């Protein structure tokens, strides 16, 4: 059994493969390894969607270190329109968050020399529940800016441990490996030159 890594847009998928012969119509699925990764219209192209960790994808084409993928899923019919001029729910601007707040964060770089694995950056965030009630499952868009307020990147985060009691501060960690765009942004900046914000929190 072999462990293979593929770069999909800017994100990495991992798959275990066996030395077996498959029929041409057999679909092999790979899985997004890291959270909140972008799906692009072309290599270095326009952002089309955000793929969450463990999202299954089918590889359609490979070219110059990139792969074209297909993602099968479901969404509400009310979120669709037959033409691009129709108003879409996704056109709404990012909304600041009142339910949760980032009260601290840390950035740690682990080199290949230290771990024996590809270099990675770990972003650890402390988030406080500002509500007077317990929050169950939630997700949000993480905005990362430089010291001047310029956008470096944004990514959707969906914590595995989401339940937070009133006033609780919880810690969440995410990582990106060498070669990913978000890795480059975090590895090249000092922690004091970064500003983190949460937007568009969805509570369930």
C-alpha positions in Angstrom: 0.0 0.0 0.0 1.4 3.4 -1.0 0.7 6.8 0.4 0.4 9.5 -2.2 -0.1 13.3 -1.9 -1.7 15.4 -4.7 -1.9 19.2 -4.9 -5.5 20.1 -5.8 -5.7 23.9 -6.6 -3.8 25.1 -3.5 -4.8 22.3 -1.3 -3.5 18.8 -0.7 -5.4 15.5 -0.8 -4.0 12.2 0.4 -4.9 8.7 -0.7 -3.9 5.2 0.0 -3.5 3.1 -3.2 -3.1 -0.6 -3.7 -1.5 -2.4 -6.6 -4.8 -3.5 -8.2 -6.2 -3.2 -11.7 -9.3 -1.0 -11.9 -11.8 -0.8 -14.7 -11.8 2.5 -16.6 -15.3 3.4 -15.3 -14.3 2.8 -11.6 -14.2 6.1 -9.7 -11.4 6.6 -7.2 -12.0 9.4 -4.6 -9.4 11.4 -2.8 -10.0 13.5 0.3 -9.1 17.1 1.1 -6.5 16.9 3.9 -6.5 20.4 5.3 -9.4 22.7 6.3 -10.9 25.6 4.3 -9.0 25.1 1.0 -10.0 27.0 -2.2 -11.2 25.4 -5.4 -10.0 27.5 -8.4 -11.3 27.9 -11.9 -7.8 27.2 -13.3 -4.3 27.0 -11.9 -3.8 30.3 -10.0 -7.3 31.3 -11.3 -10.5 32.7 -9.7 -11.8 31.2 -6.5 -14.9 29.1 -7.1 -15.6 27.5 -3.7 -14.1 26.5 -0.4 -13.6 22.8 0.2 -13.7 21.7 3.8 -11.4 19.1 5.4 -12.3 15.5 4.4 -14.3 16.6 1.3 -14.3 13.7 -1.2 -13.1 14.8 -4.7 -12.7 12.9 -8.0 -9.7 13.7 -10.1 -10.6 14.4 -13.8 -7.3 15.6 -15.2 -3.7 16.2 -14.2 -1.4 18.9 -15.6 1.9 20.5 -14.5 1.4 19.7 -10.8 -2.3 20.6 -10.7 -5.4 18.4 -10.9 -8.8 19.2 -12.1 -11.4 17.9 -9.6 -15.1 17.2 -9.4 -17.0 17.5 -6.1 -20.4 16.0 -5.8 -22.8 17.3 -3.1 -26.1 18.8 -2.3 -27.4 22.4 -1.7 -30.7 24.2 -1.2 -32.4 24.9 -4.5 -33.2 28.4 -3.3 -29.5 29.2 -3.5 -29.3 28.7 -7.2 -30.2 31.0 -10.2 -30.4 30.3 -13.9 -28.2 33.4 -14.8 -25.3 35.3 -13.3 -27.2 38.6 -13.2 -29.7 37.3 -10.6 -29.0 38.2 -7.0 -27.4 35.4 -5.1 -27.2 34.9 -1.3 -23.3 34.6 -1.6 -23.3 38.3 -2.8 -23.9 39.4 0.7 -20.9 41.3 2.2 -18.9 39.7 5.0 -20.6 40.4 8.3 -18.7 41.1 11.6 -19.3 38.6 14.4 -21.0 39.3 17.7 -21.3 35.8 18.9 -17.6 34.8 19.0 -14.3 36.7 19.2 -10.7 35.9 18.7 -8.9 36.8 21.9 -5.5 35.4 21.0 -3.5 33.4 18.5 -0.1 31.9 17.9 1.8 30.9 14.8 4.4 28.0 14.9 6.6 26.9 12.0 7.9 23.4 12.0 10.6 22.7 9.5 11.2 19.4 7.6 14.5 19.2 9.5 12.7 19.2 12.9 10.0 16.7 12.0 11.2 14.7 9.0 8.0 15.6 7.3 7.1 18.4 4.9 7.5 21.8 6.6 4.2 23.2 8.0 2.8 26.2 9.8 0.4 25.7 12.7 -2.1 28.5 13.5 -3.6 28.2 17.0 -6.5 30.5 17.7 -8.2 31.2 21.1 -11.9 32.0 20.5 -14.4 33.3 23.2 -18.1 32.7 23.3 -19.6 36.2 23.9 -23.1 34.9 24.3 -24.9 34.2 27.6 -25.9 30.8 26.3 -24.1 27.7 25.1 -23.2 27.6 21.4 -23.5 24.2 19.7 -22.1 23.5 16.2 -20.8 26.5 14.3 -18.5 27.6 11.5 -17.1 30.9 10.3 -14.9 32.6 7.8 -11.4 33.4 9.1 -10.0 36.7 7.8 -6.2 37.2 8.1 -4.8 40.7 7.4 -1.4 42.2 7.6 -0.5 45.1 10.0 -1.8 47.6 7.4 -5.2 45.9 7.1 -4.5 44.4 3.7 -6.1 41.0 3.1 -3.7 38.1 3.1 -6.2 35.3 2.9 -9.6 34.1 4.1 -10.7 30.6 4.7 -13.7 28.8 6.2 -13.2 27.1 9.5 -15.4 24.3 10.9 -14.0 23.2 14.2 -14.4 19.5 15.2 -15.0 20.5 18.8 -17.7 23.2 18.5 -19.7 23.2 21.7 -18.8 26.2 23.8 -20.5 27.3 27.1 -21.4 30.9 27.9 -18.2 32.9 28.3 -15.9 30.0 27.5 -12.7 30.4 25.6 -11.6 27.5 23.5 -8.5 26.8 21.5 -8.5 25.6 17.8 -5.5 24.7 15.7 -5.1 24.5 11.9 -2.1 23.7 9.8 -0.9 24.2 6.2 2.0 22.5 4.6 4.9 23.8 2.4 3.7 24.7 -1.1 0.2 25.9 -0.1 -0.6 29.5 -0.5 -1.7 30.0 3.1 1.5 28.4 4.3 3.5 31.0 2.3 1.5 33.9 3.8 1.9 32.7 7.4 5.5 31.5 7.1 6.6 34.9 5.7 5.0 37.1 8.4 5.8 37.8 12.0 2.9 37.1 14.4 2.9 40.8 15.4 2.3 41.7 11.8 -0.9 39.7 11.6 -4.5 40.6 12.4 -7.2 37.9 12.7 -11.0 38.4 12.5 -14.0 36.1 12.3 -16.9 36.9 9.9 -20.2 35.3 8.9 -20.5 32.9 11.8 -23.2 30.3 11.3 -24.7 28.8 14.4 -26.7 25.6 14.5 
